[in-house]
């Protein structure tokens, strides 16, 4: 199970430079093929999320990072960079 978690972390960009721009967010989605905005808490089937590429902090309070990720929800499809 640890091997799977390590492989996911690498595949889902957890060890890379944090995403701070919509262009990198689009590149991440293009690379992984599908991503949630925020992590699915309590899910037995973890999926990649933009939140986890923006910060390593848990989503406990709504702040600047959460605002940015939430804004990408509309802006990525508007620019033709992702669909939902």
PyMOL Python script that loads the backbone (N, CA, C, O; Angstrom):
from pymol import cmd

cmd.read_pdbstr("""\
ATOM      1  N   UNK A   1       0.814  -1.185   0.000  1.00  0.00           N
ATOM      2  CA  UNK A   1       0.000   0.000   0.000  1.00  0.00           C
ATOM      3  C   UNK A   1       0.867   1.262   0.000  1.00  0.00           C
ATOM      4  O   UNK A   1       0.511   2.270  -0.612  1.00  0.00           O
ATOM      5  N   UNK A   2       1.996   1.196   0.687  1.00  0.00           N
ATOM      6  CA  UNK A   2       2.900   2.343   0.706  1.00  0.00           C
ATOM      7  C   UNK A   2       3.462   2.619  -0.685  1.00  0.00           C
ATOM      8  O   UNK A   2       3.661   3.775  -1.060  1.00  0.00           O
ATOM      9  N   UNK A   3       3.719   1.551  -1.452  1.00  0.00           N
ATOM     10  CA  UNK A   3       4.220   1.726  -2.812  1.00  0.00           C
ATOM     11  C   UNK A   3       3.205   2.455  -3.677  1.00  0.00           C
ATOM     12  O   UNK A   3       3.565   3.306  -4.491  1.00  0.00           O
ATOM     13  N   UNK A   4       1.930   2.116  -3.494  1.00  0.00           N
ATOM     14  CA  UNK A   4       0.871   2.774  -4.256  1.00  0.00           C
ATOM     15  C   UNK A   4       0.778   4.248  -3.875  1.00  0.00           C
ATOM     16  O   UNK A   4       0.653   5.099  -4.755  1.00  0.00           O
ATOM     17  N   UNK A   5       0.834   4.561  -2.606  1.00  0.00           N
ATOM     18  CA  UNK A   5       0.788   5.951  -2.154  1.00  0.00           C
ATOM     19  C   UNK A   5       1.975   6.731  -2.695  1.00  0.00           C
ATOM     20  O   UNK A   5       1.818   7.880  -3.109  1.00  0.00           O
ATOM     21  N   UNK A   6       3.145   6.138  -2.700  1.00  0.00           N
ATOM     22  CA  UNK A   6       4.338   6.806  -3.222  1.00  0.00           C
ATOM     23  C   UNK A   6       4.220   7.034  -4.725  1.00  0.00           C
ATOM     24  O   UNK A   6       4.587   8.097  -5.227  1.00  0.00           O
ATOM     25  N   UNK A   7       3.706   6.033  -5.444  1.00  0.00           N
ATOM     26  CA  UNK A   7       3.528   6.177  -6.892  1.00  0.00           C
ATOM     27  C   UNK A   7       2.514   7.263  -7.206  1.00  0.00           C
ATOM     28  O   UNK A   7       2.717   8.053  -8.128  1.00  0.00           O
ATOM     29  N   UNK A   8       1.414   7.311  -6.441  1.00  0.00           N
ATOM     30  CA  UNK A   8       0.418   8.372  -6.644  1.00  0.00           C
ATOM     31  C   UNK A   8       1.026   9.747  -6.387  1.00  0.00           C
ATOM     32  O   UNK A   8       0.795  10.682  -7.154  1.00  0.00           O
ATOM     33  N   UNK A   9       1.788   9.872  -5.331  1.00  0.00           N
ATOM     34  CA  UNK A   9       2.388  11.159  -5.001  1.00  0.00           C
ATOM     35  C   UNK A   9       3.270  11.665  -6.141  1.00  0.00           C
ATOM     36  O   UNK A   9       3.247  12.851  -6.471  1.00  0.00           O
ATOM     37  N   UNK A  10       4.033  10.777  -6.729  1.00  0.00           N
ATOM     38  CA  UNK A  10       4.894  11.162  -7.855  1.00  0.00           C
ATOM     39  C   UNK A  10       4.038  11.513  -9.065  1.00  0.00           C
ATOM     40  O   UNK A  10       4.242  12.552  -9.694  1.00  0.00           O
ATOM     41  N   UNK A  11       3.094  10.661  -9.386  1.00  0.00           N
ATOM     42  CA  UNK A  11       2.244  10.859 -10.577  1.00  0.00           C
ATOM     43  C   UNK A  11       1.384  12.101 -10.463  1.00  0.00           C
ATOM     44  O   UNK A  11       1.104  12.765 -11.461  1.00  0.00           O
ATOM     45  N   UNK A  12       0.962  12.416  -9.239  1.00  0.00           N
ATOM     46  CA  UNK A  12       0.056  13.548  -9.021  1.00  0.00           C
ATOM     47  C   UNK A  12       0.794  14.815  -8.605  1.00  0.00           C
ATOM     48  O   UNK A  12       0.197  15.705  -8.000  1.00  0.00           O
ATOM     49  N   UNK A  13       2.081  14.908  -8.921  1.00  0.00           N
ATOM     50  CA  UNK A  13       2.904  16.105  -8.777  1.00  0.00           C
ATOM     51  C   UNK A  13       3.113  16.562  -7.327  1.00  0.00           C
ATOM     52  O   UNK A  13       3.397  17.738  -7.104  1.00  0.00           O
ATOM     53  N   UNK A  14       2.986  15.695  -6.362  1.00  0.00           N
ATOM     54  CA  UNK A  14       3.120  16.134  -4.973  1.00  0.00           C
ATOM     55  C   UNK A  14       4.537  16.539  -4.617  1.00  0.00           C
ATOM     56  O   UNK A  14       4.729  17.303  -3.671  1.00  0.00           O
ATOM     57  N   UNK A  15       5.518  16.062  -5.328  1.00  0.00           N
ATOM     58  CA  UNK A  15       6.895  16.432  -5.035  1.00  0.00           C
ATOM     59  C   UNK A  15       7.421  17.567  -5.886  1.00  0.00           C
ATOM     60  O   UNK A  15       8.567  17.986  -5.718  1.00  0.00           O
ATOM     61  N   UNK A  16       6.605  18.071  -6.798  1.00  0.00           N
ATOM     62  CA  UNK A  16       7.045  19.138  -7.706  1.00  0.00           C
ATOM     63  C   UNK A  16       6.789  20.512  -7.109  1.00  0.00           C
ATOM     64  O   UNK A  16       6.148  20.656  -6.068  1.00  0.00           O
ATOM     65  N   UNK A  17       7.301  21.501  -7.791  1.00  0.00           N
ATOM     66  CA  UNK A  17       7.064  22.896  -7.404  1.00  0.00           C
ATOM     67  C   UNK A  17       5.564  23.137  -7.337  1.00  0.00           C
ATOM     68  O   UNK A  17       4.822  22.673  -8.203  1.00  0.00           O
ATOM     69  N   UNK A  18       5.118  23.848  -6.330  1.00  0.00           N
ATOM     70  CA  UNK A  18       3.702  24.130  -6.133  1.00  0.00           C
ATOM     71  C   UNK A  18       3.120  24.923  -7.297  1.00  0.00           C
ATOM     72  O   UNK A  18       3.775  25.806  -7.851  1.00  0.00           O
ATOM     73  N   UNK A  19       1.896  24.601  -7.656  1.00  0.00           N
ATOM     74  CA  UNK A  19       1.221  25.292  -8.754  1.00  0.00           C
ATOM     75  C   UNK A  19       0.686  26.625  -8.261  1.00  0.00           C
ATOM     76  O   UNK A  19       0.018  26.695  -7.229  1.00  0.00           O
ATOM     77  N   UNK A  20       0.983  27.681  -9.004  1.00  0.00           N
ATOM     78  CA  UNK A  20       0.510  29.009  -8.638  1.00  0.00           C
ATOM     79  C   UNK A  20      -0.146  29.740  -9.788  1.00  0.00           C
ATOM     80  O   UNK A  20      -0.611  30.868  -9.627  1.00  0.00           O
ATOM     81  N   UNK A  21      -0.187  29.099 -10.962  1.00  0.00           N
ATOM     82  CA  UNK A  21      -0.760  29.776 -12.129  1.00  0.00           C
ATOM     83  C   UNK A  21      -1.762  28.864 -12.825  1.00  0.00           C
ATOM     84  O   UNK A  21      -1.709  27.640 -12.707  1.00  0.00           O
ATOM     85  N   UNK A  22      -2.659  29.488 -13.541  1.00  0.00           N
ATOM     86  CA  UNK A  22      -3.668  28.717 -14.277  1.00  0.00           C
ATOM     87  C   UNK A  22      -3.018  27.894 -15.400  1.00  0.00           C
ATOM     88  O   UNK A  22      -3.508  26.818 -15.741  1.00  0.00           O
ATOM     89  N   UNK A  23      -1.934  28.392 -15.965  1.00  0.00           N
ATOM     90  CA  UNK A  23      -1.234  27.644 -17.017  1.00  0.00           C
ATOM     91  C   UNK A  23      -0.678  26.331 -16.460  1.00  0.00           C
ATOM     92  O   UNK A  23      -0.781  25.289 -17.107  1.00  0.00           O
ATOM     93  N   UNK A  24      -0.093  26.379 -15.272  1.00  0.00           N
ATOM     94  CA  UNK A  24       0.427  25.140 -14.653  1.00  0.00           C
ATOM     95  C   UNK A  24      -0.702  24.241 -14.199  1.00  0.00           C
ATOM     96  O   UNK A  24      -0.573  23.018 -14.248  1.00  0.00           O
ATOM     97  N   UNK A  25      -1.813  24.823 -13.756  1.00  0.00           N
ATOM     98  CA  UNK A  25      -2.974  24.018 -13.381  1.00  0.00           C
ATOM     99  C   UNK A  25      -3.471  23.242 -14.599  1.00  0.00           C
ATOM    100  O   UNK A  25      -3.790  22.057 -14.497  1.00  0.00           O
ATOM    101  N   UNK A  26      -3.536  23.907 -15.741  1.00  0.00           N
ATOM    102  CA  UNK A  26      -3.963  23.246 -16.977  1.00  0.00           C
ATOM    103  C   UNK A  26      -2.973  22.147 -17.370  1.00  0.00           C
ATOM    104  O   UNK A  26      -3.385  21.074 -17.811  1.00  0.00           O
ATOM    105  N   UNK A  27      -1.679  22.404 -17.214  1.00  0.00           N
ATOM    106  CA  UNK A  27      -0.664  21.399 -17.540  1.00  0.00           C
ATOM    107  C   UNK A  27      -0.813  20.176 -16.630  1.00  0.00           C
ATOM    108  O   UNK A  27      -0.667  19.039 -17.080  1.00  0.00           O
ATOM    109  N   UNK A  28      -1.099  20.414 -15.366  1.00  0.00           N
ATOM    110  CA  UNK A  28      -1.314  19.306 -14.436  1.00  0.00           C
ATOM    111  C   UNK A  28      -2.506  18.458 -14.868  1.00  0.00           C
ATOM    112  O   UNK A  28      -2.403  17.233 -14.927  1.00  0.00           O
ATOM    113  N   UNK A  29      -3.621  19.087 -15.166  1.00  0.00           N
ATOM    114  CA  UNK A  29      -4.813  18.344 -15.585  1.00  0.00           C
ATOM    115  C   UNK A  29      -4.535  17.579 -16.872  1.00  0.00           C
ATOM    116  O   UNK A  29      -4.938  16.424 -17.014  1.00  0.00           O
ATOM    117  N   UNK A  30      -3.852  18.219 -17.801  1.00  0.00           N
ATOM    118  CA  UNK A  30      -3.504  17.549 -19.059  1.00  0.00           C
ATOM    119  C   UNK A  30      -2.632  16.319 -18.779  1.00  0.00           C
ATOM    120  O   UNK A  30      -2.806  15.273 -19.403  1.00  0.00           O
ATOM    121  N   UNK A  31      -1.709  16.453 -17.852  1.00  0.00           N
ATOM    122  CA  UNK A  31      -0.792  15.359 -17.547  1.00  0.00           C
ATOM    123  C   UNK A  31      -1.491  14.191 -16.858  1.00  0.00           C
ATOM    124  O   UNK A  31      -1.287  13.038 -17.237  1.00  0.00           O
ATOM    125  N   UNK A  32      -2.318  14.480 -15.845  1.00  0.00           N
ATOM    126  CA  UNK A  32      -2.949  13.390 -15.100  1.00  0.00           C
ATOM    127  C   UNK A  32      -4.253  12.923 -15.745  1.00  0.00           C
ATOM    128  O   UNK A  32      -4.723  11.822 -15.458  1.00  0.00           O
ATOM    129  N   UNK A  33      -4.835  13.743 -16.609  1.00  0.00           N
ATOM    130  CA  UNK A  33      -6.035  13.346 -17.339  1.00  0.00           C
ATOM    131  C   UNK A  33      -7.342  13.711 -16.675  1.00  0.00           C
ATOM    132  O   UNK A  33      -8.343  13.914 -17.362  1.00  0.00           O
ATOM    133  N   UNK A  34      -7.361  13.800 -15.363  1.00  0.00           N
ATOM    134  CA  UNK A  34      -8.574  14.113 -14.608  1.00  0.00           C
ATOM    135  C   UNK A  34      -8.153  14.548 -13.219  1.00  0.00           C
ATOM    136  O   UNK A  34      -7.264  13.940 -12.622  1.00  0.00           O
ATOM    137  N   UNK A  35      -8.777  15.591 -12.699  1.00  0.00           N
ATOM    138  CA  UNK A  35      -8.465  16.021 -11.334  1.00  0.00           C
ATOM    139  C   UNK A  35      -9.675  16.696 -10.711  1.00  0.00           C
ATOM    140  O   UNK A  35     -10.448  17.375 -11.386  1.00  0.00           O
ATOM    141  N   UNK A  36      -9.819  16.495  -9.424  1.00  0.00           N
ATOM    142  CA  UNK A  36     -10.820  17.215  -8.645  1.00  0.00           C
ATOM    143  C   UNK A  36     -10.260  18.585  -8.279  1.00  0.00           C
ATOM    144  O   UNK A  36      -9.046  18.783  -8.327  1.00  0.00           O
ATOM    145  N   UNK A  37     -11.114  19.525  -7.919  1.00  0.00           N
ATOM    146  CA  UNK A  37     -10.618  20.806  -7.407  1.00  0.00           C
ATOM    147  C   UNK A  37     -10.009  20.608  -6.027  1.00  0.00           C
ATOM    148  O   UNK A  37      -8.893  21.052  -5.758  1.00  0.00           O
ATOM    149  N   UNK A  38     -10.754  19.937  -5.158  1.00  0.00           N
ATOM    150  CA  UNK A  38     -10.336  19.704  -3.777  1.00  0.00           C
ATOM    151  C   UNK A  38     -10.347  18.203  -3.513  1.00  0.00           C
ATOM    152  O   UNK A  38     -11.086  17.470  -4.169  1.00  0.00           O
ATOM    153  N   UNK A  39      -9.542  17.737  -2.567  1.00  0.00           N
ATOM    154  CA  UNK A  39      -9.489  16.301  -2.291  1.00  0.00           C
ATOM    155  C   UNK A  39     -10.844  15.769  -1.818  1.00  0.00           C
ATOM    156  O   UNK A  39     -11.592  16.468  -1.135  1.00  0.00           O
ATOM    157  N   UNK A  40     -11.137  14.557  -2.182  1.00  0.00           N
ATOM    158  CA  UNK A  40     -12.371  13.898  -1.746  1.00  0.00           C
ATOM    159  C   UNK A  40     -12.113  13.290  -0.377  1.00  0.00           C
ATOM    160  O   UNK A  40     -11.481  12.239  -0.277  1.00  0.00           O
ATOM    161  N   UNK A  41     -12.590  13.930   0.672  1.00  0.00           N
ATOM    162  CA  UNK A  41     -12.321  13.450   2.029  1.00  0.00           C
ATOM    163  C   UNK A  41     -13.080  12.154   2.296  1.00  0.00           C
ATOM    164  O   UNK A  41     -14.247  12.003   1.934  1.00  0.00           O
ATOM    165  N   UNK A  42     -12.398  11.251   2.924  1.00  0.00           N
ATOM    166  CA  UNK A  42     -13.002   9.986   3.295  1.00  0.00           C
ATOM    167  C   UNK A  42     -13.231   9.026   2.138  1.00  0.00           C
ATOM    168  O   UNK A  42     -13.851   7.977   2.318  1.00  0.00           O
ATOM    169  N   UNK A  43     -12.745   9.365   0.971  1.00  0.00           N
ATOM    170  CA  UNK A  43     -12.963   8.507  -0.188  1.00  0.00           C
ATOM    171  C   UNK A  43     -12.064   7.284  -0.126  1.00  0.00           C
ATOM    172  O   UNK A  43     -10.900   7.378   0.263  1.00  0.00           O
ATOM    173  N   UNK A  44     -12.602   6.149  -0.508  1.00  0.00           N
ATOM    174  CA  UNK A  44     -11.792   4.933  -0.582  1.00  0.00           C
ATOM    175  C   UNK A  44     -11.050   4.863  -1.909  1.00  0.00           C
ATOM    176  O   UNK A  44     -10.166   4.025  -2.085  1.00  0.00           O
ATOM    177  N   UNK A  45     -11.403   5.733  -2.835  1.00  0.00           N
ATOM    178  CA  UNK A  45     -10.733   5.807  -4.135  1.00  0.00           C
ATOM    179  C   UNK A  45     -10.140   7.200  -4.304  1.00  0.00           C
ATOM    180  O   UNK A  45     -10.762   8.070  -4.913  1.00  0.00           O
ATOM    181  N   UNK A  46      -8.947   7.416  -3.772  1.00  0.00           N
ATOM    182  CA  UNK A  46      -8.361   8.748  -3.879  1.00  0.00           C
ATOM    183  C   UNK A  46      -8.132   9.147  -5.337  1.00  0.00           C
ATOM    184  O   UNK A  46      -7.791   8.317  -6.180  1.00  0.00           O
ATOM    185  N   UNK A  47      -8.324  10.407  -5.605  1.00  0.00           N
ATOM    186  CA  UNK A  47      -8.129  10.962  -6.942  1.00  0.00           C
ATOM    187  C   UNK A  47      -7.221  12.177  -6.836  1.00  0.00           C
ATOM    188  O   UNK A  47      -7.140  12.793  -5.774  1.00  0.00           O
ATOM    189  N   UNK A  48      -6.534  12.533  -7.922  1.00  0.00           N
ATOM    190  CA  UNK A  48      -5.690  13.726  -7.878  1.00  0.00           C
ATOM    191  C   UNK A  48      -6.559  14.972  -7.726  1.00  0.00           C
ATOM    192  O   UNK A  48      -7.692  15.014  -8.205  1.00  0.00           O
ATOM    193  N   UNK A  49      -6.016  15.983  -7.056  1.00  0.00           N
ATOM    194  CA  UNK A  49      -6.748  17.240  -6.906  1.00  0.00           C
ATOM    195  C   UNK A  49      -5.808  18.423  -7.119  1.00  0.00           C
ATOM    196  O   UNK A  49      -4.616  18.356  -6.819  1.00  0.00           O
ATOM    197  N   UNK A  50      -6.369  19.496  -7.640  1.00  0.00           N
ATOM    198  CA  UNK A  50      -5.582  20.723  -7.812  1.00  0.00           C
ATOM    199  C   UNK A  50      -5.122  21.259  -6.463  1.00  0.00           C
ATOM    200  O   UNK A  50      -4.005  21.759  -6.335  1.00  0.00           O
ATOM    201  N   UNK A  51      -5.981  21.154  -5.461  1.00  0.00           N
ATOM    202  CA  UNK A  51      -5.630  21.667  -4.132  1.00  0.00           C
ATOM    203  C   UNK A  51      -4.293  21.091  -3.656  1.00  0.00           C
ATOM    204  O   UNK A  51      -3.450  21.823  -3.137  1.00  0.00           O
ATOM    205  N   UNK A  52      -4.102  19.801  -3.831  1.00  0.00           N
ATOM    206  CA  UNK A  52      -2.885  19.156  -3.345  1.00  0.00           C
ATOM    207  C   UNK A  52      -1.649  19.524  -4.155  1.00  0.00           C
ATOM    208  O   UNK A  52      -0.531  19.211  -3.746  1.00  0.00           O
ATOM    209  N   UNK A  53      -1.828  20.181  -5.296  1.00  0.00           N
ATOM    210  CA  UNK A  53      -0.669  20.669  -6.045  1.00  0.00           C
ATOM    211  C   UNK A  53      -0.383  22.129  -5.723  1.00  0.00           C
ATOM    212  O   UNK A  53       0.692  22.643  -6.034  1.00  0.00           O
ATOM    213  N   UNK A  54      -1.348  22.792  -5.098  1.00  0.00           N
ATOM    214  CA  UNK A  54      -1.186  24.197  -4.722  1.00  0.00           C
ATOM    215  C   UNK A  54      -0.550  24.315  -3.347  1.00  0.00           C
ATOM    216  O   UNK A  54       0.276  25.198  -3.114  1.00  0.00           O
ATOM    217  N   UNK A  55      -0.933  23.429  -2.434  1.00  0.00           N
ATOM    218  CA  UNK A  55      -0.441  23.494  -1.060  1.00  0.00           C
ATOM    219  C   UNK A  55      -0.384  22.106  -0.449  1.00  0.00           C
ATOM    220  O   UNK A  55      -1.070  21.189  -0.900  1.00  0.00           O
ATOM    221  N   UNK A  56       0.431  21.961   0.570  1.00  0.00           N
ATOM    222  CA  UNK A  56       0.449  20.698   1.306  1.00  0.00           C
ATOM    223  C   UNK A  56      -0.382  20.808   2.580  1.00  0.00           C
ATOM    224  O   UNK A  56      -0.391  19.891   3.401  1.00  0.00           O
ATOM    225  N   UNK A  57      -1.074  21.923   2.742  1.00  0.00           N
ATOM    226  CA  UNK A  57      -1.910  22.145   3.912  1.00  0.00           C
ATOM    227  C   UNK A  57      -3.297  21.530   3.720  1.00  0.00           C
ATOM    228  O   UNK A  57      -3.813  21.508   2.603  1.00  0.00           O
ATOM    229  N   UNK A  58      -3.898  21.033   4.793  1.00  0.00           N
ATOM    230  CA  UNK A  58      -5.275  20.533   4.671  1.00  0.00           C
ATOM    231  C   UNK A  58      -6.235  21.704   4.440  1.00  0.00           C
ATOM    232  O   UNK A  58      -5.955  22.832   4.845  1.00  0.00           O
ATOM    233  N   UNK A  59      -7.326  21.436   3.809  1.00  0.00           N
ATOM    234  CA  UNK A  59      -8.329  22.465   3.545  1.00  0.00           C
ATOM    235  C   UNK A  59      -9.196  22.615   4.788  1.00  0.00           C
ATOM    236  O   UNK A  59     -10.263  22.009   4.891  1.00  0.00           O
ATOM    237  N   UNK A  60      -8.728  23.424   5.724  1.00  0.00           N
ATOM    238  CA  UNK A  60      -9.455  23.629   6.976  1.00  0.00           C
ATOM    239  C   UNK A  60     -10.135  24.992   7.013  1.00  0.00           C
ATOM    240  O   UNK A  60     -11.210  25.143   7.594  1.00  0.00           O
ATOM    241  N   UNK A  61      -9.509  25.971   6.394  1.00  0.00           N
ATOM    242  CA  UNK A  61     -10.067  27.313   6.349  1.00  0.00           C
ATOM    243  C   UNK A  61     -10.001  27.828   4.921  1.00  0.00           C
ATOM    244  O   UNK A  61      -9.095  27.484   4.162  1.00  0.00           O
ATOM    245  N   UNK A  62     -10.967  28.652   4.569  1.00  0.00           N
ATOM    246  CA  UNK A  62     -11.006  29.246   3.229  1.00  0.00           C
ATOM    247  C   UNK A  62     -10.048  30.431   3.223  1.00  0.00           C
ATOM    248  O   UNK A  62     -10.206  31.371   4.002  1.00  0.00           O
ATOM    249  N   UNK A  63      -9.056  30.378   2.340  1.00  0.00           N
ATOM    250  CA  UNK A  63      -8.081  31.454   2.267  1.00  0.00           C
ATOM    251  C   UNK A  63      -7.690  31.743   0.826  1.00  0.00           C
ATOM    252  O   UNK A  63      -8.416  31.403  -0.109  1.00  0.00           O
ATOM    253  N   UNK A  64      -6.552  32.366   0.663  1.00  0.00           N
ATOM    254  CA  UNK A  64      -6.067  32.778  -0.657  1.00  0.00           C
ATOM    255  C   UNK A  64      -5.898  31.591  -1.615  1.00  0.00           C
ATOM    256  O   UNK A  64      -6.306  31.661  -2.775  1.00  0.00           O
ATOM    257  N   UNK A  65      -5.300  30.514  -1.128  1.00  0.00           N
ATOM    258  CA  UNK A  65      -5.108  29.340  -1.995  1.00  0.00           C
ATOM    259  C   UNK A  65      -6.447  28.734  -2.419  1.00  0.00           C
ATOM    260  O   UNK A  65      -6.626  28.361  -3.579  1.00  0.00           O
ATOM    261  N   UNK A  66      -7.378  28.638  -1.481  1.00  0.00           N
ATOM    262  CA  UNK A  66      -8.694  28.086  -1.808  1.00  0.00           C
ATOM    263  C   UNK A  66      -9.421  28.977  -2.810  1.00  0.00           C
ATOM    264  O   UNK A  66     -10.081  28.471  -3.717  1.00  0.00           O
ATOM    265  N   UNK A  67      -9.309  30.286  -2.661  1.00  0.00           N
ATOM    266  CA  UNK A  67      -9.926  31.224  -3.610  1.00  0.00           C
ATOM    267  C   UNK A  67      -9.365  31.024  -5.018  1.00  0.00           C
ATOM    268  O   UNK A  67     -10.108  31.020  -5.999  1.00  0.00           O
ATOM    269  N   UNK A  68      -8.043  30.857  -5.101  1.00  0.00           N
ATOM    270  CA  UNK A  68      -7.401  30.666  -6.405  1.00  0.00           C
ATOM    271  C   UNK A  68      -7.903  29.380  -7.077  1.00  0.00           C
ATOM    272  O   UNK A  68      -8.278  29.397  -8.249  1.00  0.00           O
ATOM    273  N   UNK A  69      -7.909  28.267  -6.331  1.00  0.00           N
ATOM    274  CA  UNK A  69      -8.368  26.997  -6.895  1.00  0.00           C
ATOM    275  C   UNK A  69      -9.846  27.099  -7.284  1.00  0.00           C
ATOM    276  O   UNK A  69     -10.242  26.606  -8.340  1.00  0.00           O
ATOM    277  N   UNK A  70     -10.652  27.730  -6.447  1.00  0.00           N
ATOM    278  CA  UNK A  70     -12.080  27.881  -6.749  1.00  0.00           C
ATOM    279  C   UNK A  70     -12.278  28.713  -8.017  1.00  0.00           C
ATOM    280  O   UNK A  70     -13.172  28.416  -8.810  1.00  0.00           O
ATOM    281  N   UNK A  71     -11.475  29.731  -8.217  1.00  0.00           N
ATOM    282  CA  UNK A  71     -11.555  30.557  -9.425  1.00  0.00           C
ATOM    283  C   UNK A  71     -11.193  29.776 -10.680  1.00  0.00           C
ATOM    284  O   UNK A  71     -11.747  30.023 -11.751  1.00  0.00           O
ATOM    285  N   UNK A  72     -10.273  28.843 -10.550  1.00  0.00           N
ATOM    286  CA  UNK A  72      -9.878  28.032 -11.704  1.00  0.00           C
ATOM    287  C   UNK A  72     -11.037  27.167 -12.196  1.00  0.00           C
ATOM    288  O   UNK A  72     -11.076  26.794 -13.369  1.00  0.00           O
ATOM    289  N   UNK A  73     -11.970  26.849 -11.319  1.00  0.00           N
ATOM    290  CA  UNK A  73     -13.138  26.045 -11.688  1.00  0.00           C
ATOM    291  C   UNK A  73     -13.884  26.660 -12.869  1.00  0.00           C
ATOM    292  O   UNK A  73     -14.376  25.938 -13.736  1.00  0.00           O
ATOM    293  N   UNK A  74     -13.967  27.962 -12.905  1.00  0.00           N
ATOM    294  CA  UNK A  74     -14.644  28.667 -13.999  1.00  0.00           C
ATOM    295  C   UNK A  74     -13.682  29.069 -15.112  1.00  0.00           C
ATOM    296  O   UNK A  74     -14.021  29.009 -16.294  1.00  0.00           O
ATOM    297  N   UNK A  75     -12.493  29.473 -14.720  1.00  0.00           N
ATOM    298  CA  UNK A  75     -11.539  30.029 -15.693  1.00  0.00           C
ATOM    299  C   UNK A  75     -10.924  28.968 -16.606  1.00  0.00           C
ATOM    300  O   UNK A  75     -10.714  29.233 -17.790  1.00  0.00           O
ATOM    301  N   UNK A  76     -10.633  27.791 -16.095  1.00  0.00           N
ATOM    302  CA  UNK A  76     -10.056  26.737 -16.942  1.00  0.00           C
ATOM    303  C   UNK A  76     -10.968  26.393 -18.115  1.00  0.00           C
ATOM    304  O   UNK A  76     -10.490  26.367 -19.249  1.00  0.00           O
ATOM    305  N   UNK A  77     -12.261  26.127 -17.900  1.00  0.00           N
ATOM    306  CA  UNK A  77     -13.119  25.837 -19.056  1.00  0.00           C
ATOM    307  C   UNK A  77     -13.341  27.064 -19.935  1.00  0.00           C
ATOM    308  O   UNK A  77     -13.456  26.940 -21.154  1.00  0.00           O
ATOM    309  N   UNK A  78     -13.403  28.238 -19.332  1.00  0.00           N
ATOM    310  CA  UNK A  78     -13.599  29.456 -20.109  1.00  0.00           C
ATOM    311  C   UNK A  78     -12.490  29.631 -21.153  1.00  0.00           C
ATOM    312  O   UNK A  78     -12.730  30.092 -22.269  1.00  0.00           O
ATOM    313  N   UNK A  79     -11.283  29.255 -20.762  1.00  0.00           N
ATOM    314  CA  UNK A  79     -10.127  29.370 -21.666  1.00  0.00           C
ATOM    315  C   UNK A  79      -9.931  28.123 -22.519  1.00  0.00           C
ATOM    316  O   UNK A  79      -9.003  28.063 -23.326  1.00  0.00           O
ATOM    317  N   UNK A  80     -10.790  27.138 -22.349  1.00  0.00           N
ATOM    318  CA  UNK A  80     -10.658  25.899 -23.119  1.00  0.00           C
ATOM    319  C   UNK A  80      -9.529  25.010 -22.635  1.00  0.00           C
ATOM    320  O   UNK A  80      -9.020  24.188 -23.396  1.00  0.00           O
ATOM    321  N   UNK A  81      -9.127  25.162 -21.372  1.00  0.00           N
ATOM    322  CA  UNK A  81      -8.002  24.408 -20.832  1.00  0.00           C
ATOM    323  C   UNK A  81      -8.421  23.143 -20.102  1.00  0.00           C
ATOM    324  O   UNK A  81      -7.608  22.240 -19.909  1.00  0.00           O
ATOM    325  N   UNK A  82      -9.680  23.070 -19.697  1.00  0.00           N
ATOM    326  CA  UNK A  82     -10.199  21.895 -19.003  1.00  0.00           C
ATOM    327  C   UNK A  82     -11.713  21.950 -19.064  1.00  0.00           C
ATOM    328  O   UNK A  82     -12.305  22.986 -19.369  1.00  0.00           O
ATOM    329  N   UNK A  83     -12.322  20.824 -18.769  1.00  0.00           N
ATOM    330  CA  UNK A  83     -13.787  20.724 -18.816  1.00  0.00           C
ATOM    331  C   UNK A  83     -14.278  20.042 -17.571  1.00  0.00           C
ATOM    332  O   UNK A  83     -13.568  19.249 -16.953  1.00  0.00           O
ATOM    333  N   UNK A  84     -15.508  20.358 -17.206  1.00  0.00           N
ATOM    334  CA  UNK A  84     -16.109  19.682 -16.058  1.00  0.00           C
ATOM    335  C   UNK A  84     -17.570  19.414 -16.314  1.00  0.00           C
ATOM    336  O   UNK A  84     -18.252  18.849 -15.459  1.00  0.00           O
TER     337      UNK A  84
END
""", "prot")
cmd.dss("prot")
cmd.show_as("cartoon", "prot")
cmd.util.cbc("prot")
cmd.orient("prot")
